[in-house]
């Protein structure tokens, strides 16, 4: 007998299980993001959720419904970090032993947090999909129950509880913009809305470097991507899940893609203007609005899906975001290797009002004469127009300037 598609009743039941367990995260308006949409945009702050992302919702619902015998056998999961922390916290709350496989190279803070919640962490594979293969083998070998990060009805229903909160917090919402990896969160939103809210659009967003959904939706079946490359590890999933794909395909949910530059600019905007610290995957919805394309109906709610970012990644992403926004400039300038020439160059830079962040010297090179030195300079500017002014000022002063 074929199971009925998930709907509002399933999500309502999940919400009852989560009472007193998850945080009802706030919705914050953002004039900065609204400017890109041409109407009101609000941010659903799941970066402030317990364990730092929405994942605790689905993980807890799935695990709370295990039998006592299944709980005694323990659980196993695979994740780049957010699902890992959600499973670890849910396991602690329910008194269940948890093992989590995380890809080699997973962010150290996410590994540490998962262990601190009480789970055993094992490194395996180079992606979530490969780590998931190891988790499946572990389940077969030990009898532990696999807690899939997105491909299970209970997980999808749990994630959908976000949409129930949005409906209460923003009753006139017309579009919900959702980051998409395996699709569990977006599918949960679709399930929560059901047929009761035809006036509300759901728009999914994937990183272009890990976008399995667009081609899959066209083909009508999940199709894996051959390779992935994105800073947004939280949505770097190589193949859509069967359960979420069926819901998103049936609901004709469009899935847009955003570039790495889009993601970094969005993360920077959210940090500077909304005062929210999110990870790259958590900023995907904002990135889509900033990138333009098909307009969305407003009021729109963008789900900030998680805030678990490695500080080192944050440093790189912020720097990348500054460069993409025209506020960070890297120059190479060849000058005479004589006293006072470097000071003169720095004086010209000071005259433009930019902030010098780093200076480096190269004294030997095939393009350098014996009496020349190449100066590498990193400067912070006030924006694209100021960036152009800095370059024009140096060239007008007679300097040979090369960007990069």
C-alpha positions as CSV (number, residue, x, y, z in Angstrom):
1,X,0.0,0.0,0.0
2,X,1.4,3.4,-1.1
3,X,1.9,5.9,1.7
4,X,-0.1,9.1,1.5
5,X,2.0,12.2,0.7
6,X,3.1,14.2,3.8
7,X,0.8,17.0,4.7
8,X,-0.1,19.5,7.3
9,X,-1.5,16.9,9.7
10,X,1.9,15.1,9.7
11,X,3.7,18.4,10.4
12,X,1.3,19.3,13.2
13,X,2.0,15.9,14.8
14,X,5.7,16.6,14.6
15,X,5.2,20.0,16.2
16,X,3.5,18.4,19.2
17,X,6.5,16.1,19.7
18,X,8.9,19.1,19.5
19,X,7.1,21.2,22.1
20,X,9.6,22.2,24.8
21,X,12.4,20.8,22.7
22,X,13.2,23.3,20.0
23,X,13.3,27.0,20.1
24,X,10.6,29.1,18.4
25,X,13.1,31.1,16.4
26,X,12.4,34.8,15.7
27,X,11.6,36.4,12.4
28,X,13.4,39.7,11.8
29,X,12.7,42.2,9.1
30,X,15.6,43.4,7.0
31,X,15.5,46.6,5.0
32,X,18.8,45.8,3.4
33,X,17.5,42.5,1.9
34,X,14.1,44.0,1.2
35,X,15.8,46.4,-1.2
36,X,16.8,43.5,-3.5
37,X,13.3,42.1,-3.5
38,X,11.3,45.3,-4.0
39,X,9.1,44.6,-1.0
40,X,9.3,43.4,2.6
41,X,11.6,40.5,3.3
42,X,11.9,38.9,6.7
43,X,14.5,36.5,8.0
44,X,13.6,33.3,9.8
45,X,16.5,32.9,12.2
46,X,17.2,29.2,12.5
47,X,20.8,30.1,13.0
48,X,19.6,30.8,16.6
49,X,18.1,27.3,16.9
50,X,19.4,24.8,19.4
51,X,22.6,23.2,18.0
52,X,22.8,26.1,15.6
53,X,20.5,25.0,12.8
54,X,17.1,23.6,11.9
55,X,18.3,20.1,11.9
56,X,17.4,19.3,15.5
57,X,13.7,19.4,14.4
58,X,13.8,16.5,12.0
59,X,16.4,14.5,14.0
60,X,14.4,14.6,17.2
61,X,11.1,13.7,15.6
62,X,12.7,10.7,13.8
63,X,14.4,9.5,17.0
64,X,11.5,10.1,19.3
65,X,9.4,7.7,17.3
66,X,11.9,4.8,17.5
67,X,10.8,1.8,19.6
68,X,12.5,1.1,22.9
69,X,14.3,-1.8,21.2
70,X,15.6,0.5,18.4
71,X,16.7,3.1,20.9
72,X,18.7,0.4,22.8
73,X,20.5,-0.4,19.6
74,X,21.6,3.2,19.2
75,X,21.6,5.4,16.1
76,X,24.1,6.3,13.4
77,X,24.1,9.3,11.1
78,X,26.2,11.1,8.4
79,X,26.7,14.8,8.1
80,X,29.0,17.7,7.3
81,X,28.1,19.2,10.7
82,X,24.5,20.5,11.2
83,X,22.7,17.2,11.1
84,X,25.5,15.7,13.2
85,X,24.9,18.2,15.9
86,X,21.1,17.8,15.7
87,X,21.4,14.0,16.0
88,X,23.9,14.3,18.8
89,X,21.7,16.7,20.8
90,X,18.5,14.7,20.1
91,X,20.3,11.5,21.2
92,X,21.4,13.1,24.4
93,X,17.9,14.4,25.2
94,X,16.4,10.9,24.5
95,X,19.2,8.9,26.2
96,X,20.3,7.2,23.0
97,X,23.9,6.3,22.0
98,X,24.9,8.0,18.7
99,X,27.7,7.5,16.2
100,X,28.1,10.1,13.5
101,X,30.2,9.8,10.3
102,X,31.6,13.1,9.1
103,X,33.6,13.7,5.9
104,X,37.3,14.2,6.1
105,X,37.9,17.9,6.3
106,X,34.7,18.7,8.1
107,X,34.9,21.9,10.1
108,X,36.6,21.4,13.4
109,X,34.1,23.4,15.4
110,X,31.3,21.2,14.1
111,X,33.2,18.1,15.0
112,X,33.9,19.4,18.5
113,X,30.3,20.5,19.1
114,X,29.0,17.0,18.0
115,X,31.4,15.3,20.4
116,X,30.5,17.7,23.2
117,X,26.8,16.7,22.8
118,X,27.9,13.2,23.5
119,X,28.1,11.5,20.0
120,X,31.0,9.4,18.8
121,X,32.5,11.0,15.6
122,X,34.2,9.0,12.9
123,X,35.8,10.5,9.8
124,X,34.9,8.8,6.5
125,X,34.8,9.8,2.8
126,X,35.3,13.2,1.2
127,X,31.6,14.2,1.0
128,X,28.3,13.7,2.9
129,X,27.3,11.1,0.3
130,X,30.4,9.0,1.0
131,X,30.0,9.4,4.7
132,X,26.4,8.3,4.4
133,X,27.6,5.1,2.7
134,X,29.8,4.4,5.7
135,X,26.9,5.1,8.0
136,X,24.7,2.6,6.1
137,X,27.4,-0.1,6.4
138,X,27.6,0.7,10.2
139,X,23.9,0.3,10.5
140,X,24.0,-3.1,8.8
141,X,26.9,-4.3,10.8
142,X,25.8,-3.2,14.3
143,X,22.0,-2.9,14.1
144,X,22.1,0.8,14.9
145,X,19.2,2.8,13.3
146,X,20.3,5.1,10.5
147,X,19.0,8.6,11.0
148,X,19.1,10.0,7.5
149,X,19.7,13.7,7.2
150,X,16.8,14.3,4.8
151,X,15.3,11.2,3.2
152,X,12.7,10.1,5.7
153,X,9.1,11.1,6.3
154,X,9.7,11.8,10.0
155,X,12.7,14.0,9.3
156,X,10.8,16.0,6.6
157,X,7.8,16.4,8.9
158,X,10.0,17.7,11.7
159,X,11.7,20.3,9.4
160,X,8.3,21.4,8.2
161,X,7.5,22.8,11.7
162,X,9.5,25.8,10.6
163,X,6.7,26.7,8.2
164,X,4.0,26.4,10.9
165,X,5.9,29.0,12.9
166,X,6.3,31.3,9.8
167,X,2.5,31.1,9.2
168,X,1.9,32.3,12.7
169,X,4.6,34.9,12.7
170,X,4.0,36.3,9.2
171,X,0.4,35.5,8.3
172,X,0.5,37.5,5.1
173,X,3.7,35.8,3.8
174,X,3.6,35.2,0.0
175,X,7.0,33.5,-0.6
176,X,9.2,31.3,1.5
177,X,12.8,31.0,0.2
178,X,14.6,27.9,1.4
179,X,18.2,26.6,1.1
180,X,18.2,23.2,-0.5
181,X,20.7,20.3,-0.1
182,X,19.0,17.0,0.0
183,X,15.7,18.8,0.1
184,X,14.3,17.9,3.5
185,X,13.7,21.4,4.7
186,X,12.0,22.6,1.5
187,X,9.9,19.5,1.3
188,X,8.9,20.0,5.0
189,X,7.8,23.5,4.1
190,X,5.7,22.2,1.2
191,X,4.2,19.5,3.4
192,X,3.3,22.1,6.1
193,X,1.5,24.3,3.6
194,X,-0.3,21.4,1.8
195,X,-3.3,22.5,-0.2
196,X,-4.3,25.0,2.4
197,X,-2.1,27.9,1.3
198,X,-2.1,28.1,-2.5
199,X,-1.3,31.8,-2.2
200,X,2.2,31.0,-0.8
201,X,5.1,30.2,-3.2
202,X,8.1,28.1,-2.1
203,X,11.4,28.8,-3.8
204,X,14.5,26.6,-3.3
205,X,18.1,27.7,-3.6
206,X,21.2,25.6,-4.2
207,X,24.8,26.4,-4.6
208,X,25.7,26.2,-8.3
209,X,28.7,24.0,-7.4
210,X,26.5,21.4,-5.8
211,X,23.1,21.7,-7.6
212,X,21.5,18.3,-8.2
213,X,17.9,19.5,-8.1
214,X,17.5,21.6,-11.2
215,X,18.4,18.8,-13.6
216,X,16.6,16.3,-11.4
217,X,13.3,18.2,-11.5
218,X,13.5,18.5,-15.3
219,X,14.2,14.8,-15.6
220,X,11.4,13.9,-13.1
221,X,13.8,11.7,-11.0
222,X,16.8,12.3,-8.7
223,X,20.0,12.6,-10.7
224,X,23.3,12.8,-8.9
225,X,25.9,15.4,-9.8
226,X,29.2,14.0,-10.8
227,X,31.3,16.3,-8.6
228,X,30.7,19.1,-6.1
229,X,32.7,22.2,-5.2
230,X,31.2,24.8,-2.8
231,X,31.9,26.6,0.4
232,X,28.3,25.8,1.5
233,X,29.0,22.4,3.0
234,X,25.6,22.4,4.7
235,X,23.8,22.0,1.3
236,X,26.6,20.1,-0.5
237,X,24.5,17.0,-1.3
238,X,25.2,15.1,-4.5
239,X,21.8,13.5,-5.0
240,X,18.2,14.5,-4.0
241,X,16.4,12.4,-1.4
242,X,13.5,10.3,-2.7
243,X,11.0,11.5,-0.1
244,X,11.8,15.2,-0.5
245,X,12.1,15.0,-4.2
246,X,8.7,13.5,-4.6
247,X,7.2,16.4,-2.7
248,X,9.1,19.2,-4.4
249,X,8.5,17.7,-7.9
250,X,4.8,17.3,-7.3
251,X,4.5,20.9,-6.0
252,X,6.5,22.3,-8.9
253,X,8.9,24.1,-6.6
254,X,11.5,26.0,-8.6
255,X,15.1,25.7,-7.4
256,X,17.5,28.5,-8.2
257,X,21.3,28.4,-8.1
258,X,23.7,30.9,-6.7
259,X,27.5,31.3,-7.2
260,X,30.2,31.3,-4.6
261,X,30.4,35.1,-5.0
262,X,26.7,35.4,-4.4
263,X,27.0,33.4,-1.2
264,X,30.0,35.3,0.1
265,X,28.3,38.7,-0.6
266,X,25.1,37.5,1.1
267,X,26.9,36.2,4.2
268,X,28.6,39.6,4.5
269,X,25.4,41.5,4.1
270,X,23.6,39.4,6.7
271,X,26.5,39.9,9.1
272,X,26.8,43.7,8.5
273,X,23.2,44.8,8.1
274,X,21.1,42.1,9.8
275,X,23.6,41.5,12.6
276,X,23.3,37.7,12.1
277,X,26.2,35.3,11.9
278,X,25.3,32.5,9.4
279,X,27.2,29.9,7.5
280,X,27.3,30.0,3.7
281,X,24.5,27.5,3.2
282,X,22.4,29.6,5.7
283,X,22.8,32.6,3.5
284,X,21.7,30.9,0.3
285,X,18.2,32.4,0.3
286,X,19.5,35.9,0.7
287,X,22.1,35.2,-2.0
288,X,19.3,34.3,-4.4
289,X,17.5,37.6,-3.8
290,X,20.7,39.6,-4.1
291,X,21.5,37.9,-7.4
292,X,18.2,39.0,-9.0
293,X,16.5,36.9,-11.6
294,X,12.8,36.0,-11.4
295,X,11.2,38.4,-8.8
296,X,9.5,36.9,-5.7
297,X,6.2,37.9,-4.3
298,X,6.4,39.8,-1.0
299,X,6.2,39.7,1.9
300,X,8.8,37.0,1.6
301,X,10.5,35.0,4.4
302,X,14.0,33.8,3.9
303,X,15.1,30.9,6.1
304,X,18.6,31.4,7.6
305,X,19.0,27.7,8.0
306,X,22.2,27.6,10.1
307,X,24.9,29.5,11.9
308,X,27.6,26.9,12.5
309,X,30.5,28.4,10.6
310,X,34.2,27.6,11.1
311,X,35.9,30.9,12.1
312,X,38.7,30.2,9.5
313,X,36.0,29.8,6.8
314,X,34.3,32.9,8.1
315,X,37.6,34.8,7.7
316,X,38.1,33.6,4.1
317,X,34.4,34.2,3.2
318,X,34.3,37.7,4.6
319,X,37.5,38.6,2.7
320,X,36.0,37.1,-0.5
321,X,32.8,38.9,0.2
322,X,34.6,42.2,0.6
323,X,36.4,41.6,-2.7
324,X,33.1,40.7,-4.5
325,X,31.5,43.8,-3.1
326,X,34.4,46.0,-4.4
327,X,35.6,46.7,-0.9
328,X,38.8,44.7,-0.9
329,X,41.6,45.3,-3.5
330,X,44.8,43.4,-4.1
331,X,47.5,45.2,-6.1
332,X,50.9,44.5,-7.5
333,X,53.0,47.6,-8.1
334,X,56.6,47.7,-9.6
335,X,58.7,50.5,-8.1
336,X,62.4,51.4,-8.1
337,X,64.3,49.6,-5.3
338,X,65.6,52.7,-3.7
339,X,65.0,54.5,-0.4
340,X,61.8,56.3,0.0
341,X,59.9,54.7,-2.9
342,X,57.8,52.4,-0.8
343,X,57.0,55.3,1.5
344,X,55.9,57.3,-1.5
345,X,53.6,54.6,-2.7
346,X,52.0,54.2,0.7
347,X,51.6,58.0,0.8
348,X,49.7,57.9,-2.5
349,X,47.5,55.2,-1.1
350,X,46.8,57.2,2.0
351,X,45.8,60.1,-0.1
352,X,43.0,58.1,-1.6
353,X,41.5,57.3,1.8
354,X,41.9,53.5,1.6
355,X,43.1,51.3,4.4
356,X,46.3,49.4,3.8
357,X,45.9,45.9,5.3
358,X,49.1,44.1,4.1
359,X,52.3,44.9,2.3
360,X,54.7,42.3,0.7
361,X,57.9,42.5,-1.3
362,X,59.2,40.5,-4.2
363,X,62.8,41.4,-5.1
364,X,63.6,38.7,-7.7
365,X,61.5,37.7,-10.7
366,X,61.8,37.3,-14.5
367,X,59.8,40.5,-15.0
368,X,61.9,42.6,-12.6
369,X,65.0,44.6,-13.5
370,X,67.9,44.4,-11.1
371,X,66.9,47.8,-9.6
372,X,63.2,47.1,-9.3
373,X,61.0,45.5,-6.6
374,X,57.4,44.3,-6.8
375,X,55.1,45.5,-4.0
376,X,52.0,43.4,-3.2
377,X,49.5,45.5,-1.4
378,X,46.1,44.6,0.0
379,X,43.8,47.5,0.7
380,X,40.3,48.0,2.0
381,X,38.1,50.4,0.1
382,X,34.7,51.9,0.7
383,X,33.0,50.3,-2.3
384,X,33.2,49.8,-6.1
385,X,33.5,53.5,-6.9
386,X,36.2,54.1,-4.4
387,X,38.0,51.1,-5.7
388,X,38.1,52.6,-9.2
389,X,39.3,55.9,-7.7
390,X,42.2,54.2,-6.0
391,X,43.3,52.5,-9.2
392,X,43.0,55.7,-11.3
393,X,44.9,57.8,-8.7
394,X,47.9,55.4,-8.7
395,X,48.0,55.2,-12.5
396,X,47.8,59.0,-12.8
397,X,50.7,59.2,-10.3
398,X,52.8,57.1,-12.8
399,X,52.6,53.7,-11.1
400,X,52.3,50.4,-13.1
401,X,49.4,48.7,-11.3
402,X,48.2,45.2,-11.8
403,X,45.2,43.8,-9.9
404,X,45.4,40.4,-8.2
